[in-house]
């Protein structure tokens, strides 16, 4: 590998950034800047960074930092199949679930890529057979529902994308091919709730676990089977169960699952929405053509991420801006604010993507680092958030960097004119107003009515939330997260921090712990 | 008024706290402490603060701080009807939506209290008439659906409570009387989506806006009416519309609404879940008996909040602990983590409640203050969060105070034994394990597998998520938020920070802005 790994604070360009003045957004924001700081970020998607506190001099230093940390070269190492997840000694291949790149591949990588392609074709065909009725339920009924049983990456991404596209087909009264539900939590109320809404005879259950050993997912599968049996004796349960798992996992079992689709260790859970993990359910819901459009959009964004010039590479520029916020301006949180109801659960997916990837305190060599990494991520759709936590964003004592997402057109295209403007115009008037209000503020002699401004934001702006635009948006954030990891010099692809809790939970369940504290906490629940 | 207002940093006891040593949770946590630091917080609800970094000496200082800031006396001023929302020159009377207190009332307060009682009886009766079929849809069909159109406090609280109780009735296959939906966002896709699922002939629309002028709510009402007309010409729309609003508001219009229920200016939106704002829809959904159980639980918590002794007053102690985290330990965020799928949207409600109430930078006199107030609040249900952002909570570079919520029993009572334990046992084993792992950590020579510990949490622990327990939980957080405000010396009941955005949005919509920046941002959406 010809890339070098260096802590952020050791980079010469970062040291320069520390003492470099930050421009006041109130002074630099102008109509000209707003139209100039707008770059293509994928299919039907632009990235506008005009309301971030950077000028040309800072951007030059950003470019130096990106070059010094070899951001794009490290991405190329990922694409070539180097072991870029050293903690788990794994390659990082999720980009190949959505397209190929003109790059030399390390030995064995082609086989993996072929597996992903093959699975895409297999589940596309499977979805078609379900839609056409060739594949039916075990009692002969047509399948009208799919329930995904999975947690974390097997839940948040697919669920967010399903909700994001569900309305897309509703134009002119069309509906998704298949209605989807999700069961994730080991709380039995989650499965009970979903099962009370569905008819098992017309339902396919998609059990998703790469390792085939995820406690929550296996437990929920057992609970679901029990509930099916209690509802209907005549069902052949295995015919209603399909698996998405690793080849050779304990879940690869044809007596339990009528069909299996495969992923492998080189696609991390939180990066797996474009693999079979998201692909099976989304193809069942909307048809494989729409899922392939989503892949197309993601691939377009992956190609843009190859640009060395940060002003042509939005995920990289976005990552640099976020590191400037976090490590120079010392912000601790970040709000993701989509002005689109369809993206209601997109912030929850990004919360996992970003916080699980970059909530680390050790560098790629495994040494402790001494600078801040991932902030806390939260968000809800606008305009809802305006009537909720925006008070704190406008007038609170901490500055929260804001990431807005908006679209020119509504997704479902249905709209009305009310008091001189449409709903979509009102939605976007609010979005423009908020960006301006946060950045510019408004002086008032009454401190309670004073808006200090200087609260900066950026904006991902789409034409309409089409499948390909959603794909670009998803990959933008995946690649931004990857670039953040390169800049911070951390491994964005492992998650050692989840292990201790699992271990202690198993200790409790085994009944064999001899840990008085753990014992006393569990006693509270008896 | 015989209470005095003092900035937090001017309190003598706070000055002592600043230089006082913080005990290391790893040293003080013990089985004895866990069972000792557990106090009653309402009906079927305890508060356990054993994993917070406080010892007896600190608790004594906390008591002094509470006394010095006159926390409980200020709460009594609220109950007596003093103008405790000086920014808007209003009383704060939401506690009276759920019970009365043995306290002298200021002039005119009885009338307000009588209004709340009267409305409770009116909407209880209304719900019964809908359930029994005395009140029907305009085409003679039985009502089976209610859609609440509201935003912010008219949406988040009622929605969170509806989801929290929906499963409660599902035991043994029972279902809520009426299925509920919510429309909030001015994004037209939100209303389109809901309307695609419902039959207007069997639906009641509850339009909720105290002022009767909320842009999003009026726009959505117009859009909904349009969609009803396009679906069914025979419907008499007004017969399907009811209002929850202030007396004399523009929405008090019998030609538009077949029935109106009232709130007033002394119940803030984010504190209105126990008024008609939450009461109409929850009584329709579950029957007024269940709603009254919720009120009973909230009232029990309101009474506990009157205790001067912080060790008998969980919302007050909780507030003091949060101020210790924020202003002494300098944390910036707070995660709310319910181990209960039914509470999936409870964190979103608390995000509004806390951040809109206390995200302020001016004191009650209107002077700017120089210390930190509300942190950013986020959260998702466990165990889902464990597979998402917990990585950052365990091994990230910032400490995030954690607030866990758990229940001994599942809400719906359906469970199975799988591999030696039930789902509920697994859920709670995970919760106990997480509290322990965060607090105690685990040393490892490999920094990537090292858990530093010292990440403190507290726990609200219930027997089962019954309506009365939910009521106590809700009021616990309302009263904790109020006490935080008293300690910080800020007004938790106004929200000036939402005004500028509204004003600028209207400027955009009027087309008359002469603000080049605002103009350029809005041009991006054309």
Interface residues (C-beta under 8 A of the other chain):
Chain A: X29 X30 X31 X34 X35 X38 X48 X87 X151 X152 X153 X155 X156 X166 X167 X170 X173 X175 X184 X185 X186 X187 X188 X189 X190 X191 X192 X193 X196 X215 X216 X218 X219 X220 X222 X223 X226 X227 X269 X332 X333 X335 X339 X340 X341 X342 X348 X351 X352 X355 X356 X358 X359 X360 X361 X362 X366 X367 X368 X369 X371 X372 X373 X374 X375 X376 X377 X378 X380 X381 X382 X383 X384 X386 X387 X388 X389 X390 X391 X392 X393 X394 X395 X396 X397 X398 X400 X406 X408 X410 X411 X412 X414 X415 X416 X418 X419 X420 X421 X422 X423 X424 X425 X426 X427 X428 X429 X430 X431 X432 X433 X434 X435 X436 X437 X439 X440 X441 X442 X446 X447 X448 X449 X451 X459 X461 X491 X494 X495 X496 X497 X498 X499 X500 X501 X502 X503 X504 X505 X506 X507 X508 X509 X515 X516 X517 X518 X519 X520 X521 X522 X523 X524 X525 X526
Chain B: X29 X30 X31 X34 X35 X38 X48 X87 X151 X152 X153 X155 X156 X166 X167 X170 X173 X175 X184 X185 X186 X187 X188 X189 X190 X191 X192 X193 X196 X215 X216 X218 X219 X220 X222 X223 X226 X227 X269 X332 X333 X335 X339 X340 X341 X342 X348 X351 X352 X355 X356 X358 X359 X360 X361 X362 X366 X367 X368 X369 X371 X372 X373 X374 X375 X376 X377 X378 X380 X381 X382 X383 X384 X386 X387 X388 X389 X390 X391 X392 X393 X394 X395 X396 X397 X398 X400 X406 X408 X410 X411 X412 X414 X415 X416 X418 X419 X420 X421 X422 X423 X424 X425 X426 X427 X428 X429 X430 X431 X432 X433 X434 X435 X436 X437 X439 X440 X441 X442 X446 X447 X448 X449 X451 X459 X461 X491 X494 X495 X496 X497 X498 X499 X500 X501 X502 X503 X504 X505 X506 X507 X508 X509 X515 X516 X517 X518 X519 X520 X521 X522 X523 X524 X525 X526
